[in-house]
Amino acid sequence: MSLVNKLAEERRARLSAERLLELKQAELSAANRKLGRHALALTKQIDAKQAEVATVRDENEKVKSDLTVAHAKVEIAERRLWHSIQTIQDGFAFFDSDSTLIGANAAYLNAFDGLEEVTPGISYARILQLFTDEGVVNTEQLSPEEWRDMMTERWVSPNPEPFVMRMWNDQYIKLVDQRGHGGDVVSLALNITSTVRYEAELRAARERAESANRAKSAFLANMSHEIRTPMNGVVGMAELLTDTTLSEEQRLYANTIKNSGEALLVIINDVLDYSKIEADKLVLHPEPFDLEHCIHEVAMLLQPSVRDKDLTLLVDYDLFLPTIFSGDPGRVRQVLTNLVGNAVKFTKAGHVLVRVTGVPDPVSQSCAIHVAIEDTGIGIPASKINHIFGEFNQVEDERNRQFEGTGLGLAISQRLIELMGGSVWVESEEGKGSCFGFRVPMPMAEGPQPAPPQLVHNMRHVMVVENLCVNRAILEKQMSQIGAKVTSCATADEALELLDDTVDIILSDQNIPDLNGLELAKKVRAKGWSDIPFVLLSSNQREAQADPASKHLQCILQKPVPRAELFSRLASLTPPSGEKSKLSETIGNAEVVEPKPEPSVPVTTDAPDAPQTEKRLMRILAAEDNRTNQLVFRKMVQKLNIELKFANNGLEAVEGFTAFKPDLIFMDISMPKMDGKEATIEIRKLEAGTGQHVPIVALTAHAMTGDSDGILAAGLDHYLTKPLRKALIHERIFASAPKDADAVQPPDA
């Protein structure tokens, strides 16, 4: 090969090597650049990791510092807690799930009187053993083994009941143990010695109070009996004395004795009632009764006082309110008597109005009764109203010191209404009058209510003459209820001016200002209106009847007049259409319609002159040890056609039952040798199996709650309290009269 070729070849090889070198250098540069970028990224990652490591290191240091502080705080809290537990006067201990003591405060350990064995690590069973072996606890009637078994059984229960144990030094410890979810137990030993002793003192005080209350009840019952026994003679004899021929002065004395005795009985009843209420022993006895009739009974009872003071007593009973309810009529009547009686007592002039409203609920068959008693009396100062229902309270000033009373009437009324589930209230303005009232829910009695009155024939236009606006409004409502047109007049002159042929009946009050009702009737007849019925409403019907002008009346009604009676009387006085003129024939025969009394019985006695008949006389046995009461009873029945025999004690009553064979027995309860209840039991034993049952009526001076239940439970049929009432005695005799005996009421009675 030539040199040129070799040089060319070397040159080509050199060029190839240079190109390869340049390529390798380019690759190396690229690799260096890539490596540089990777190194930069790695450096950044390293820096980030280093920063993270530094942060974690700082955080770890902070956590370590916080843990150190927290641990210190926990130690301080535990120390403080344990110091607090140590200062507690009651015992405090911890037990683990194996019933091993973990820790206890000094108060818990002191109960063991310094026993060194009682330290953390001791078992609960060993603690019980020490309790009994060392005599730390008083096991009462249990043996030590029985006591430990009882306490162990209690301890292992899921929720141990609190237990009170008596220590050797008469300290009382109440154990309260609470088991946790893991089985650990927290035990508290509470020293309740002071509480136990206080409860013992309370029990002793309660026993003393109950004993005193029993003594008070016994005292009241005994005093009730002791007072009522002589009062039976006083009131009974005074009542009998008024039935004899007396001068006016003598009659005044007899009535004063009777009224004073009955006033004393009212006071006794108030005290007894309040005592029963105070002891929560007063029980209501609900039964169906007519509320409207009950109100009118109270009104008639108070009518003598109303008449003596020349007052007007009015009753406004809601026309659309039912009248038959279920309740205790005796207690309702007592509340009404107290409230209406107070209104009459403290009213010198004007009127007393009893207003009754209510809202019947057909769904519940009950009614919210609202009774208000308004008067025009002396009123009550505003500063005294809040105290008026207190015990023994009366508003005393120079105007009312003359009014007597126990001061218990309003307090008793309030308690009775509250027993019925109601409330009482009062509004008053001094010098102008008062309004006492009560609201009480009362169920309507089962069965139909009285039917509403209907428009009577030919009584489409009624003239009402009444100067008192309140009573005039009441009469207008009552007449409007039956659909009649009403012309109201406040004076007699106004009535005479408005009277015309369309008026079917005149309803006039007796006391109208210009002319009284009797003079108005006389003028009506003088003007030729002889065929219009004239009905007079009077507070003193006897006085009205005695007036010669009463011949112009058809009827005299006692105020306040019950609606049913008013409508009945008006219907009976109004003839069918076309017969109005016939009324002129009846003028001059005015009928006095008195309030209907409680059912009473006409009766007669075994007077020596009694006519003899073929039938035997009714035989009555009266067991009574008091000679005065025997005399009173004999005089009360002296006009009856009966055969009367007395027994001086229970033994004689039993003997008299066998020998005398009475048709009726009046049995005193408190008698020597054998009391009335024991005698009745013996009589009922003698009757057993014979089919015989002689009515026995208790005559007793006991009037406390429960007396009647105990007496009737002994087999007696009826219960009458002393002082005896002649009408009630006669009623019992008449109701028990046998068919085979002569009439109790003689023909000339």
C-alpha positions in Angstrom: 0.0 0.0 0.0 1.3 3.3 -1.0 2.1 6.0 1.5 -0.7 8.2 0.1 -3.2 5.5 0.7 -1.9 5.0 4.2 -2.1 8.6 5.0 -5.6 8.8 3.5 -6.6 5.8 5.6 -5.1 7.3 8.8 -6.8 10.5 8.0 -10.1 8.8 7.6 -9.5 6.9 10.8 -8.5 10.1 12.6 -11.7 11.9 11.4 -13.8 8.9 12.4 -12.2 8.9 15.9 -12.7 12.6 16.2 -16.4 12.3 15.2 -16.8 9.4 17.7 -15.1 11.5 20.4 -17.4 14.4 19.7 -20.3 12.1 19.9 -19.1 10.6 23.2 -18.4 14.2 24.5 -22.0 15.2 23.5 -23.4 12.0 25.3 -21.2 12.8 28.3 -22.4 16.4 28.4 -26.0 15.2 28.2 -25.3 12.7 30.9 -23.6 15.3 33.0 -26.6 17.7 32.5 -29.0 14.8 33.5 -26.9 13.9 36.4 -26.8 17.6 37.5 -30.6 17.8 37.3 -31.0 14.6 39.3 -28.5 15.8 41.9 -30.4 19.1 42.2 -33.7 17.3 42.7 -32.0 14.9 45.2 -30.5 17.9 47.0 -33.9 19.5 47.3 -35.4 16.2 48.6 -32.6 15.9 51.1 -33.2 19.5 52.2 -36.9 18.8 52.6 -36.3 15.6 54.5 -33.8 17.4 56.7 -36.4 20.1 57.4 -39.0 17.4 58.2 -36.6 15.6 60.5 -35.8 18.9 62.2 -39.5 19.6 62.7 -40.2 16.1 64.0 -37.3 16.4 66.3 -38.6 19.7 67.6 -42.1 18.2 68.0 -40.7 15.2 69.8 -38.9 17.5 72.1 -42.1 19.5 72.7 -44.2 16.3 73.3 -41.6 15.1 75.7 -41.8 18.4 77.5 -45.6 18.4 77.5 -45.7 14.8 78.8 -43.4 15.8 81.5 -45.6 18.8 82.5 -48.8 16.6 82.2 -47.3 13.9 84.3 -46.4 16.5 86.9 -49.9 17.9 86.8 -51.4 14.4 87.1 -49.2 13.7 90.2 -50.3 17.0 91.7 -54.0 16.3 90.9 -53.7 12.8 92.4 -52.0 14.2 95.4 -54.6 16.8 95.9 -57.4 14.3 95.3 -56.0 11.9 97.8 -55.5 14.8 100.3 -59.1 15.8 99.7 -60.3 12.2 100.3 -58.2 12.1 103.4 -60.0 15.2 104.8 -63.4 13.7 104.2 -65.0 12.7 107.5 -66.7 9.7 105.9 -64.9 6.6 104.9 -63.7 6.1 101.3 -62.0 3.0 99.8 -61.1 1.3 96.5 -61.2 -2.4 95.8 -60.1 -4.2 92.7 -62.0 -6.9 90.8 -60.6 -9.5 93.2 -62.1 -7.6 96.2 -58.6 -6.6 97.4 -58.2 -3.2 99.0 -56.3 -0.8 96.8 -56.5 2.3 99.0 -58.6 3.9 101.7 -58.7 7.2 103.6 -58.0 7.6 107.3 -61.7 7.8 108.2 -62.2 4.3 106.7 -59.3 2.8 108.4 -60.1 4.5 111.8 -63.3 2.4 111.9 -61.0 -0.6 112.7 -59.7 1.1 115.8 -56.1 1.0 114.7 -55.8 -2.6 113.5 -52.5 -2.7 111.6 -53.6 -5.6 109.4 -56.1 -3.3 107.6 -53.9 -1.9 104.9 -53.9 -1.9 101.1 -53.7 -5.5 99.9 -56.2 -6.9 102.5 -59.2 -8.8 101.1 -62.8 -7.8 101.7 -63.6 -11.1 103.3 -60.8 -10.6 105.9 -62.2 -7.1 106.6 -65.6 -8.7 107.4 -63.8 -11.3 109.6 -62.1 -8.5 111.6 -65.4 -6.6 111.9 -66.9 -9.5 113.8 -63.9 -11.0 115.6 -62.8 -7.7 117.0 -66.3 -6.6 117.9 -66.1 -3.6 115.7 -69.7 -4.0 114.5 -72.9 -4.8 116.3 -74.5 -7.7 114.5 -77.8 -7.2 116.4 -79.8 -10.5 116.4 -77.5 -12.2 113.8 -74.6 -14.4 114.7 -71.2 -13.4 113.4 -71.3 -16.1 110.7 -74.8 -15.1 109.6 -73.8 -11.4 109.5 -70.7 -12.2 107.4 -72.7 -14.4 105.0 -75.2 -11.6 104.6 -72.6 -9.0 103.9 -70.7 -11.3 101.4 -73.9 -12.0 99.5 -74.6 -8.3 99.3 -71.0 -7.5 98.2 -71.0 -9.9 95.2 -74.3 -8.7 93.8 -74.0 -6.6 90.6 -75.5 -3.5 92.4 -75.1 -3.8 96.2 -78.0 -2.2 98.1 -77.0 0.5 100.7 -76.7 -1.0 104.2 -76.7 0.6 107.6 -74.7 -1.1 110.3 -74.4 -0.2 114.0 -70.9 0.1 115.3 -69.6 -0.9 118.7 -69.8 2.7 120.0 -73.4 3.3 118.8 -72.3 5.1 115.7 -74.3 4.3 112.6 -72.5 3.8 109.3 -74.2 3.6 105.9 -72.3 1.6 103.3 -72.8 2.7 99.7 -70.8 0.5 97.2 -70.6 1.1 93.5 -69.2 -1.6 91.2 -67.5 -0.4 88.0 -67.4 -2.0 84.5 -64.1 -3.7 85.2 -65.2 -5.1 88.5 -63.5 -2.5 90.7 -65.5 -1.2 93.6 -65.7 2.2 95.2 -66.9 2.0 98.8 -68.3 4.8 100.8 -68.9 4.6 104.6 -71.2 7.5 105.6 -71.6 8.4 109.2 -75.4 8.9 109.6 -75.5 8.9 113.4 -77.0 12.4 113.6 -79.6 11.5 111.0 -80.6 8.3 112.8 -80.9 10.2 116.1 -82.9 13.0 114.4 -85.2 10.5 112.8 -85.7 8.8 116.2 -86.5 12.2 117.7 -89.0 12.8 114.8 -90.6 9.5 115.4 -90.9 10.2 119.1 -92.3 13.7 118.3 -94.7 12.2 115.8 -95.9 9.6 118.4 -96.4 12.4 120.9 -98.3 14.5 118.4 -100.4 11.5 117.4 -101.1 10.8 121.0 -102.0 14.4 121.6 -104.2 14.4 118.6 -105.9 11.2 119.8 -106.3 12.8 123.2 -107.8 15.9 121.5 -110.2 13.8 119.5 -111.2 11.9 122.5 -111.6 15.1 124.4 -113.7 16.6 121.7 -115.8 13.5 121.4 -116.3 13.4 125.2 -117.1 17.1 125.4 -119.5 16.8 122.5 -121.3 14.0 124.4 -121.2 15.8 127.7 -122.4 19.1 126.3 -125.1 17.6 124.0 -126.6 15.5 126.8 -127.7 18.4 129.0 -128.4 20.5 125.8 -130.9 17.8 124.8 -132.8 18.7 128.0 -132.5 22.5 127.5 -133.4 22.6 123.8 -135.9 19.8 124.0 -137.8 21.3 126.9 -137.7 24.8 125.4 -139.2 23.3 122.2 -141.9 21.6 124.1 -142.5 24.7 126.2 -143.3 26.7 123.0 -146.0 24.2 122.2 -147.9 25.1 125.4 -150.1 28.1 126.1 -147.8 31.0 126.9 -147.9 34.8 127.2 -145.9 36.8 124.7 -143.2 37.4 127.3 -143.0 33.8 128.3 -142.9 32.7 124.6 -140.0 35.2 124.1 -138.1 33.6 127.0 -138.7 30.1 125.8 -137.6 31.0 122.2 -134.6 32.7 123.6 -133.6 29.6 125.5 -134.2 27.4 122.4 -132.3 29.8 120.1 -129.4 30.2 122.5 -129.1 26.4 122.9 -129.1 25.9 119.1 -126.6 28.7 118.7 -124.3 26.9 121.2 -124.8 23.7 119.1 -123.7 25.6 116.0 -120.5 26.6 117.8 -119.9 23.1 118.9 -120.4 21.8 115.4 -118.0 24.4 113.9 -115.3 23.4 116.4 -115.9 19.6 115.7 -116.0 20.2 111.9 -112.8 22.2 111.9 -111.1 19.6 114.1 -112.1 16.8 111.7 -110.9 18.9 108.7 -107.6 19.7 110.4 -107.0 16.0 111.1 -107.9 15.0 107.5 -110.7 12.8 108.8 -113.6 14.5 107.2 -115.0 12.4 104.4 -117.5 13.5 101.7 -120.5 11.3 101.0 -121.7 11.9 97.5 -125.3 11.2 96.4 -127.8 12.6 93.9 -129.4 15.8 95.2 -131.2 18.8 93.8 -128.9 21.8 94.0 -131.6 24.4 93.4 -133.8 22.8 96.1 -130.8 22.8 98.5 -130.3 26.5 98.0 -133.9 27.3 98.6 -133.8 25.1 101.8 -131.0 27.3 103.1 -132.9 30.4 102.1 -136.0 29.3 104.0 -133.8 28.4 107.0 -132.5 32.0 107.1 -135.9 33.6 106.3 -136.7 34.5 109.9 -133.4 36.5 110.2 -134.1 38.1 106.8 -137.6 39.0 107.8 -136.5 40.4 111.2 -134.0 42.7 109.5 -136.4 43.7 106.8 -134.0 42.4 104.1 -134.8 40.8 100.7 -133.2 37.4 100.0 -133.1 36.5 96.4 -132.1 33.4 94.4 -131.1 33.6 90.8 -130.6 30.1 89.4 -129.4 29.8 85.8 -132.4 28.9 83.7 -130.4 26.5 81.5 -128.4 24.9 84.3 -129.2 21.3 85.4 -130.4 21.0 89.0 -129.7 17.3 89.8 -126.0 16.7 90.7 -124.0 14.1 92.5 -122.3 15.5 95.6 -122.5 15.7 99.4 -125.7 17.7 100.0 -125.0 18.1 103.7 -121.7 19.7 103.1 -123.0 21.8 100.2 -125.8 23.0 102.4 -123.3 23.8 105.2 -121.1 26.0 102.9 -124.2 27.8 101.6 -125.5 28.3 105.1 -122.2 29.8 106.2 -121.8 32.1 103.2 -125.5 33.2 103.0 -125.8 33.4 106.8 -122.7 35.7 106.9 -124.2 37.9 104.2 -127.5 38.2 106.1 -125.6 38.8 109.4 -123.5 41.6 108.1 -126.2 43.3 106.0 -128.4 45.9 107.8 -130.5 47.1 104.8 -130.9 46.1 101.2 -130.7 42.6 99.8 -128.8 39.4 99.7 -128.6 37.6 96.3 -127.6 34.0 95.6 -126.6 33.8 92.0 -125.9 30.3 90.5 -124.4 29.8 87.0 -122.5 27.0 85.3 -121.3 25.4 82.1 -122.5 21.8 81.6 -120.2 19.5 79.7 -122.2 16.8 78.0 -119.1 14.7 77.2 -117.9 14.3 80.8 -121.4 14.6 82.3 -120.1 17.2 84.7 -120.7 20.9 85.3 -118.5 23.7 86.6 -120.8 25.3 89.2 -120.3 28.9 90.1 -122.1 30.3 93.1 -121.9 33.9 94.1 -123.5 35.5 97.2 -123.9 39.2 96.9 -124.9 41.5 99.7 -125.3 45.2 100.4 -123.7 45.0 103.8 -120.9 46.7 105.6 -118.2 45.3 103.3 -114.6 44.4 104.1 -111.5 46.7 104.1 -109.1 45.9 101.4 -106.3 45.2 104.0 -108.4 42.5 105.6 -109.6 40.5 102.5 -106.6 38.3 102.4 -107.2 37.2 106.0 -110.9 36.7 105.9 -110.7 32.9 105.3 -108.3 32.3 108.2 -109.1 30.4 111.3 -110.9 32.3 114.1 -110.8 35.5 112.0 -113.4 38.2 112.0 -112.9 41.7 110.6 -113.3 43.6 113.9 -114.1 47.3 114.1 -116.6 49.5 115.8 -119.3 48.5 113.2 -119.3 44.7 113.6 -118.2 43.9 117.1 -121.8 43.2 117.8 -121.7 40.2 115.4 -121.1 37.0 117.2 -119.6 33.8 115.9 -116.6 31.4 116.2 -114.8 32.9 113.2 -114.6 29.4 111.8 -117.4 29.5 109.2 -115.4 30.8 106.3 -112.3 28.7 107.1 -114.5 25.5 107.2 -116.3 26.6 104.0 -113.0 27.0 102.2 -111.7 23.6 103.3 -114.9 21.9 102.3 -114.9 23.5 98.8 -111.2 22.5 98.4 -112.2 18.9 99.4 -114.7 19.0 96.6 -112.0 20.1 94.2 -113.1 23.7 94.0 -112.0 27.2 95.2 -113.5 30.1 97.1 -113.1 33.8 96.4 -114.3 37.2 97.7 -114.7 40.7 96.4 -115.7 43.5 98.6 -115.9 47.3 98.9 -116.0 48.7 102.3 -119.3 50.3 103.1 -121.0 49.0 99.9 -121.2 45.3 100.3 -119.4 42.0 99.5 -119.6 39.1 97.1 -118.5 35.7 98.4 -118.4 32.8 96.0 -117.1 29.4 95.1 -116.4 27.4 92.0 -116.7 23.6 92.2 -116.8 20.9 89.6 -119.8 18.7 90.1 -120.9 15.6 88.2 -124.5 15.5 87.0 -126.5 12.7 88.5 -127.6 9.8 86.3 -131.1 9.9 85.0 -133.2 12.7 83.5 -133.0 16.3 84.7 -136.3 18.1 85.5 -138.1 19.1 82.3 -138.1 22.8 81.5 -141.4 24.6 82.1 -143.7 25.2 79.2 -145.9 28.1 78.4 -149.1 27.6 80.3 -152.5 28.1 78.6 -153.7 31.7 78.5 -150.6 33.1 80.3 -149.0 34.9 77.5 -148.7 38.3 79.2 -147.4 38.7 82.7 -147.1 42.0 84.6 -144.2 42.0 87.1 -144.4 44.7 89.8 -141.1 44.9 91.8 -139.1 48.0 92.8 -135.9 46.0 93.4 -134.1 45.9 90.0 -132.3 42.6 90.7 -135.4 40.7 91.6 -137.3 42.3 88.7 -134.6 41.0 86.3 -134.9 37.5 87.9 -138.6 37.4 87.5 -138.4 38.7 83.9 -136.0 35.9 83.0 -138.1 33.3 84.6 -141.3 34.5 82.8 -139.4 34.8 79.5 -138.2 31.2 79.8 -141.8 30.0 79.4 -142.3 32.3 76.4 -144.5 34.8 78.2 -144.5 38.5 77.3 -143.4 40.5 80.4 -144.3 44.0 81.4 -142.1 45.2 84.3 -143.0 48.0 86.6 -141.0 49.5 89.5 -144.0 51.2 91.2 -147.7 50.6 91.7 -148.6 53.8 89.8 -146.7 52.5 86.8 -148.5 49.2 87.0 -151.9 50.8 87.2 -151.0 53.0 84.2 -149.8 50.1 82.0 -152.5 47.5 83.0 -154.8 46.6 80.2 -156.9 43.7 78.8 -153.9 41.8 77.5 -152.4 41.2 80.9 -153.2 37.6 82.0 -151.7 37.6 85.5 -150.1 40.1 87.9 -147.0 39.1 89.9 -146.3 41.7 92.6 -143.9 42.1 95.5 -145.4 43.0 98.8 -143.0 45.8 99.5 -143.2 48.4 96.7 -142.5 52.1 97.5 -145.7 54.1 96.7 -148.3 51.4 97.5 -147.6 48.0 98.9 -148.7 44.9 97.0 -151.9 44.5 99.0 -153.0 48.1 98.3 -152.1 47.6 94.7 -154.4 44.6 94.5 -157.2 46.5 96.1 -156.8 49.3 93.6 -156.7 46.8 90.7 -160.0 45.3 91.8 -161.5 48.8 92.4 -160.7 49.7 88.8 -162.8 46.7 87.6 -160.0 44.2 86.9 -161.6 41.5 88.9 -160.8 38.6 86.6 -157.0 39.0 86.5 -155.2 36.7 88.9 -153.1 38.6 91.4 -150.1 36.7 93.0 -148.3 38.4 95.9 -144.6 37.6 96.7 -144.0 38.2 100.4 -141.3 37.8 103.0 -143.9 37.6 105.7 -146.8 35.6 104.3 -148.7 35.4 107.7 -148.7 39.2 108.0 -149.9 39.5 104.4 -152.7 37.0 105.0 -153.9 38.8 108.1 -154.3 42.0 106.1 -158.0 42.5 105.0 -156.8 43.3 101.5 -155.6 39.7 101.1 -159.2 38.9 99.9 -158.2 40.5 96.6 -155.4 37.9 96.1 -155.4 34.5 94.5 -152.1 33.3 96.1 -149.4 34.4 98.5 -145.9 32.9 97.8 -143.0 33.0 100.2 -139.9 34.7 98.9 -137.6 33.5 97.5 -139.9 31.3 95.4 -138.4 28.2 93.7 -138.9 28.2 90.0 -140.8 24.9 89.8 -143.2 26.0 92.6 -143.7 29.4 90.9 -144.5 27.9 87.6 -146.7 25.3 89.2 -148.7 27.8 91.1 -149.1 30.1 88.1 -150.3 27.2 86.0 -152.9 26.2 88.6 -154.2 29.8 88.9 -154.6 30.4 85.2 -157.8 28.9 83.7 -158.2 27.6 80.1 -159.0 30.2 77.5 -162.5 31.6 77.9 -162.7 30.9 81.6 -161.0 34.0 82.9 -164.2 35.4 84.3 -164.6 32.4 86.6 -161.7 33.6 88.7 -163.8 36.5 90.1 -165.7 33.8 92.1 -162.5 32.8 94.0 -161.4 36.3 95.0 -161.4 36.6 98.8 -160.0 33.1 99.3 -156.3 33.9 98.9 -154.2 30.8 99.4 -151.0 31.0 101.5 -148.3 28.8 100.0 -145.7 28.1 102.5 -142.3 26.6 101.8 -142.4 22.8 101.7 -140.7 21.5 104.8 -138.6 18.4 105.1 -140.9 15.3 105.2 -142.5 15.2 108.5 -145.0 12.8 109.9 -148.3 13.4 111.7 -148.2 11.4 114.9 -150.1 10.6 118.2 -149.3 8.9 121.6 -150.6 6.7 124.4 -152.5 9.3 126.3 -154.9 7.8 128.9 -157.8 9.2 127.0 -156.8 7.6 123.7 -159.7 5.9 122.0 -159.6 2.1 122.2 -159.7 0.2 119.0 -159.6 -3.5 118.1 -156.0 -3.1 116.9 -153.1 -3.0 119.4 -151.0 0.1 120.0 -147.6 0.4 118.4 -145.0 -0.6 121.0 -141.8 1.6 121.4 -138.9 0.8 123.6 -136.6 3.7 124.5 -133.2 2.8 126.2 -132.0 6.0 127.9 -130.2 6.2 131.3 -130.6 10.0 131.8 -133.9 10.9 133.5 -134.1 14.3 132.0 -133.7 12.9 128.5 -136.4 10.3 129.3 -138.7 13.2 130.3 -137.9 15.1 127.1 -138.6 12.0 125.0 -141.8 11.2 126.8 -143.1 14.7 126.3 -142.1 14.7 122.6 -144.3 11.7 121.9 -147.0 12.2 124.5 -149.6 13.0 121.8 -148.9 9.9 119.8 -151.1 6.8 119.9 -148.4 4.5 121.1 -147.3 2.3 124.0 -144.0 3.5 125.4 -141.6 1.7 127.7 -138.1 2.9 129.0 -135.0 0.9 129.7 -132.3 2.5 132.0 -129.3 0.6 130.5 -128.4 -1.9 127.8 -129.2 -5.0 129.9 -132.7 -3.7 130.5 -133.0 -3.0 126.8 -132.2 -6.6 125.9 -134.6 -7.8 128.5 -137.3 -5.4 127.3 -136.8 -6.6 123.7 -137.7 -10.1 124.8 -140.5 -9.3 127.2 -142.1 -6.1 125.6 -141.6 -7.2 121.9 -141.3 -3.6 120.6 -142.0 -2.5 117.1 -139.3 0.2 117.3 -136.4 0.7 119.6 -134.7 4.1 120.3 -131.3 3.2 121.7 -129.0 5.6 123.6 -125.3 4.7 122.9 -123.6 5.7 126.2 -125.3 3.7 129.0 -124.0 2.0 132.1 -123.6 -1.8 132.5 -124.0 -2.3 128.7 -123.8 0.4 126.1 -126.2 0.8 123.1 -124.0 -0.9 120.6 -123.5 -4.0 122.8 -127.2 -4.2 123.5 -127.9 -4.0 119.8 -125.5 -6.8 119.0 -127.2 -9.0 121.6 -130.7 -8.1 120.2 -129.5 -9.0 116.7 -128.2 -12.3 118.0 -131.7 -13.0 119.5 -133.3 -12.2 116.1 -130.9 -14.5 114.2 -132.8 -17.2 112.4 -136.3 -15.9 113.4 -136.7 -13.7 110.3 -137.5 -10.8 112.6 -135.8 -7.4 112.4 -136.9 -4.6 114.7 -135.7 -1.1 113.6 -133.3 0.3 116.1 -132.5 4.1 116.0 -129.4 5.4 117.8 -129.9 8.4 120.0 -126.5 9.7 120.9 -124.6 12.8 121.9 -121.5 11.7 120.0 -121.1 13.6 116.8 -117.5 13.0 115.7 -116.5 11.6 112.3 -116.6 7.9 112.4 -119.2 7.7 115.2 -122.0 7.0 112.8 -120.0 4.3 111.0 -119.2 2.5 114.2 -122.7 2.8 115.5 -124.4 1.6 112.3 -121.8 -1.2 112.0 -123.1 -2.6 115.3 -126.5 -3.3 113.7 -128.4 -0.1 114.3 -130.6 1.1 111.4 -130.6 4.9 111.9 -128.6 7.5 113.6 -129.9 10.7 115.4 -127.7 13.1 117.4 -128.7 15.0 120.4 -130.4 17.3 121.2 -133.3 15.4 119.9 -135.7 17.0 117.3 -139.4 16.3 117.8 -140.1 16.1 114.0 -137.3 13.6 113.4 -138.5 11.4 116.3 -142.0 11.4 114.9 -140.7 10.7 111.4 -138.9 7.5 112.6 -142.0 6.4 114.5 -144.3 7.0 111.6 -142.0 5.2 109.2 -141.8 2.1 111.4 -145.5 1.9 112.3 -146.6 -1.8 111.8 -149.7 -2.5 109.8 -151.4 -4.6 112.5 -151.2 -1.7 115.0 -153.7 1.1 115.5 -152.9 4.4 113.7 -150.1 6.3 115.2 -152.0 9.5 114.4 -155.3 9.7 116.2 -158.3 10.9 114.2 -158.4 14.3 116.0 -154.7 15.1 115.4 
